[in-house]
Every structure is written in structure tokens, then in C-alpha cells.
Amino acid sequence: MTALPELSGKVALVTGASRGIGYGVAEALVARGDRVVITGRGEDALKEAVEQLGAERAVYVAGKAHDEAHQTLAVERAMEAFGRVDYLVNNAGTNPVFGPIADLDLNVARKVFETNVISALGFAQKTWHAWQKDNGGAIVNIASVAGIAPSPFIAAYGVSKAAMINLTQQMAHEFAPKVRVNAIAPAVVKTKFAQALYEGREAEAAAAYPLGRLGVPSDIGGAAAFLTSDQSDWVTGQTLVVDGGIFLNAGVG
């Protein structure tokens, strides 16, 4: 990045942010002057992301999202490096299985929930107690359109994202008025995570979207920037669908 903006004084913790949607969110927040702590499993990828974001604006903590010790360390790192953690963006997620729900391995389903839902709650609890309880802030949970309507063959992922949406509402109610909590529900975004959904058939996949394209990480980054800004100061407990209009096709034969 070149010409970095003046510091806003705000700090965000973004999980699963070495690439894809998480990196797009971190990039959008840095672009407006926030400092960020990013997490992920791969240290090399995190180092590269910090170099791109700017070492004076970003630090990283490597680890597994569902590991409570990692959650604690990430929040502590934010406090040590920047003295505050105003925003939490829960983006870390997994979807390791594709197939019918009748044959879903229950151990895999447990893993999906542990990573996609329980880890988000853990990060939120730790951020709340470390800073937001007394100082306020905002939380954004990255859900999915799969949590709003059935998505065949990725049932565990979809059900976990439905739980994420309800978790958003629960936290929004309990954390008010100090902290606003909202979710973003993207459709297919062009990332390595979602590659299997469009690889080799991107034009065909994009044709189903009224806006004529798949999402890109900056689409979600912009939405997250809005939901952590003063412009959304009276918005909480909501799920912002960012889907290129795909839901407009519902019920059309």
C-alpha cells in the first residue's frame, strides 16, 4: 500500500485474515486509518499479509480459531500492541465436507460448529472483557447466504452460519448499548475457500447473479467497514446480505 491515511485511533481484530474475505476486511479498515490485528493458521501467509497492509498498521497472531489459548493471545496482542480493540470481525471458518446431509459425518459437523460458531463466541467474549465492556465498539460476524436458505451438499456449513446469525442477535441484545453486533451474509465470493463452487465455470456461475458477477473480498470489506463505522451507529442485530442479487431469483422458474 502507498499513501496510508491518517490514523483513526481505532483498532480491529480480524480473524481468518491472511487472505480472502478476512484480508479484504483488514485492507478496508486499514485504508480508512484503523490499525488491525489479523489471525490465521499459516504464519508465512500472515507475515505476507502484514507486509502488504503495512507493518506500522498491522500485526498478526498465528493459531487455530477454535483454540481458546489462541483467542486469548490474539486479544492480548491487540491490547499490548495498540492498547485497545474497538472492533472484532469474526471471519475464520471452515467447510471441509461436501455431500448429502444423510451421510454427514457427525464428527465433521462438530468440527464445523467448533470453528464457525464456538470460536466466534470465544473471540467475542474475550474482546468484550478486555475492552468493549467498558469502552464500547462493534462486532461483525461473517455468516453466509447458506445460513438463510438451504444450500445442498454443504449442510453443516449452512447450519453453522444460521447459528452464527442467531448468535449475532443474541450478542446484539446482551452487549447493547455499549457494543453493536451485526452479521454479513455473502453469496459466492472469489476466494480460495469458495473456489470449488466456481472453478472452471465462473462465467456460468456468475450468470445466475443479477449483477452479473461473483463477489470479491473488497465487497465484503466495504460492508464490514460500514458496519464498524459511525454511519451505522443505529444498526445492531442485523444481517446484511451481500449477494449480487442472487436472492432476487428465488421462486423464478
TAFENNOR-V176469 format. One record per backbone hydrogen bond with DSSP energy under -0.5 kcal/mol. NH is the residue of the N-H (numbers start at 1). CO is the residue of the C=O. E is the energy in kcal/mol with one decimal. If there is no record, write none. Layout:
NH_CO_E + NH_CO_E
This chain:
8_33_-2.5 + 9_33_-0.6 + 12_35_-2.5 + 13_87_-2.8 + 14_12_-0.5 + 14_37_-2.8 + 15_13_-0.5 + 15_89_-2.4 + 17_39_-2.9 + 22_16_-0.6 + 22_19_-0.6 + 23_19_-1.4 + 24_20_-2.4 + 25_21_-2.4 + 26_22_-2.5 + 27_23_-2.9 + 28_24_-1.8 + 29_25_-2.2 + 30_26_-2.5 + 31_27_-2.2 + 32_28_-0.7 + 32_29_-0.7 + 33_30_-1.5 + 34_29_-2.4 + 35_10_-2.2 + 36_57_-2.7 + 37_12_-2.6 + 38_59_-2.6 + 39_14_-1.8 + 40_61_-1.0 + 43_41_-0.7 + 46_42_-2.0 + 47_43_-2.6 + 48_44_-2.1 + 49_45_-2.1 + 50_46_-2.5 + 51_47_-2.1 + 52_48_-2.0 + 53_49_-2.5 + 54_50_-2.5 + 57_54_-2.2 + 58_54_-1.4 + 59_36_-1.7 + 61_38_-2.1 + 63_40_-2.7 + 67_64_-1.7 + 68_66_-0.7 + 71_67_-2.1 + 72_68_-2.5 + 73_69_-2.4 + 74_70_-2.6 + 75_71_-2.0 + 76_72_-2.6 + 77_73_-2.6 + 78_74_-1.8 + 79_75_-2.1 + 80_76_-2.7 + 81_77_-2.9 + 82_78_-2.5 + 83_78_-0.7 + 83_79_-1.0 + 84_78_-0.8 + 86_11_-1.1 + 87_11_-2.3 + 88_138_-1.9 + 89_13_-2.9 + 90_88_-0.6 + 90_140_-2.3 + 91_89_-1.1 + 99_153_-2.0 + 103_100_-1.3 + 104_101_-1.4 + 109_105_-2.2 + 110_106_-2.2 + 111_107_-1.8 + 112_108_-2.4 + 113_109_-2.2 + 114_110_-2.5 + 115_111_-2.2 + 116_112_-3.1 + 117_113_-2.2 + 118_113_-2.2 + 119_114_-1.4 + 121_117_-2.0 + 122_118_-2.5 + 123_119_-2.7 + 124_120_-2.1 + 125_121_-2.7 + 126_122_-2.2 + 127_123_-2.5 + 128_124_-2.6 + 129_125_-2.3 + 130_126_-1.9 + 131_127_-2.1 + 132_127_-1.8 + 133_128_-2.8 + 134_131_-0.8 + 135_131_-1.9 + 136_132_-2.6 + 137_178_-1.4 + 138_86_-2.0 + 139_180_-2.7 + 140_88_-2.8 + 141_182_-2.4 + 142_90_-2.7 + 142_140_-0.5 + 143_141_-1.0 + 143_184_-3.0 + 145_186_-2.4 + 147_144_-1.8 + 148_145_-1.6 + 149_145_-1.8 + 154_151_-1.8 + 155_99_-0.5 + 158_154_-2.6 + 159_155_-3.1 + 160_156_-2.1 + 161_157_-2.0 + 162_158_-1.9 + 163_159_-2.1 + 164_160_-1.8 + 165_161_-1.8 + 166_162_-1.9 + 167_163_-2.8 + 168_164_-2.1 + 169_165_-1.6 + 170_166_-2.5 + 171_167_-2.8 + 172_168_-2.4 + 173_169_-2.0 + 174_170_-2.2 + 175_171_-3.2 + 176_172_-0.8 + 178_175_-0.6 + 179_175_-2.0 + 180_137_-1.8 + 182_139_-2.4 + 183_238_-2.9 + 184_141_-2.3 + 185_240_-2.7 + 186_184_-0.6 + 187_242_-1.7 + 190_215_-2.9 + 191_189_-1.5 + 195_192_-0.9 + 197_194_-2.2 + 198_195_-1.7 + 199_195_-2.9 + 201_198_-2.5 + 205_201_-2.7 + 206_202_-3.1 + 207_203_-1.5 + 208_204_-0.5 + 208_205_-1.0 + 209_206_-1.9 + 211_244_-1.9 + 212_209_-2.4 + 215_188_-2.5 + 219_216_-1.9 + 220_216_-0.8 + 221_217_-2.4 + 222_218_-2.3 + 223_219_-1.3 + 224_220_-2.6 + 225_221_-2.3 + 226_222_-1.9 + 227_223_-2.3 + 228_224_-1.0 + 229_226_-1.8 + 232_229_-1.4 + 233_230_-1.6 + 235_232_-2.0 + 236_234_-0.5 + 237_181_-3.4 + 240_183_-3.1 + 240_238_-0.5 + 241_239_-0.7 + 242_185_-1.8 + 242_240_-0.5 + 243_241_-0.6 + 246_243_-1.9 + 248_245_-2.0 + 249_246_-1.5 + 250_247_-1.6 + 252_249_-2.1 + 253_251_-0.5
